[in-house]
Amino acid sequence: MSNNLGILDRTLRIASGMLLVSLAAAGTVESWGYLGTLGLLTGVIGACPIYSMLGLDTRWHHMQARPPRLW
């Protein structure tokens, strides 16, 4: 699987994943908070399988490679 997450996307996934896991570990939220490990994992790896299935890519250099369409 190739990288398909941009730096902002990765940062948000890592931050929200860490927040959810820490809240679940502290007992503030229920066990669903451990789903934050999925966001944490995809953010660290830099690839999202759902984005791959949908053909999405949020990397900046990928978006710059296409010329803008004016018509």
N, C-alpha and C positions, 0 to 999 in steps of 0.2 A: 504494500500500500504506500503510495507516495504522499508527501506532505501536501496538505491542502488548506492549512490554517495560517492566516496572517498573524502578525505580532499582536495586534489588538485583540483578536479573537482568542489567541493562546493565553494572553494575560488575563482576560476576563474569565476564561474557563478555569485557570489555575486559582485565581483569587476566590471565585465563587465556590469552587470545589473545596478549597481549604477551609473556607468559612462554614460550609455545610457539614463537613466532617468534624470540625472542631465543635460546632454546636451539638451535633449528635453525640460526640464523645462526652461532652459536658452534661448531657441529659436535657438540654434546653428544648430540642426537637426530638421527635421519636426516631425510630430506626430508619425511616425513609431518608434521613439526612445523610446516611452513608452512601446514597446514590451520588453524592458529590465526588466520590472516587472516580466515577466515569468521566466527569468533566476534568478532574485533575489529571487522570491518565491521558485523555486525548489532548489536553493542553501541553503536557510534558512531551508526548510523542510528536505532536504537531500534525496528526492525521485524524480525521473523523470518518468512520465508515459510512455514516449516514450522508455526509457531504459527498463522498465518493459515489454512492448509489444515485444521488440526485444530480451529479455532475457539477457541484458547486466548488468554488475555490476562492478563498479570501486573501491569498497572498498578493502583495502589492506589485511585485515584478510581473506576476501573471496578468494583472489587470493592465499594466503599462504596455504589454506586448501587442495588444490589439489597437489598431488605429480607431479614433472616434468616428462614429457614423454621423454624418451631417444631414442625411436625407432619409 
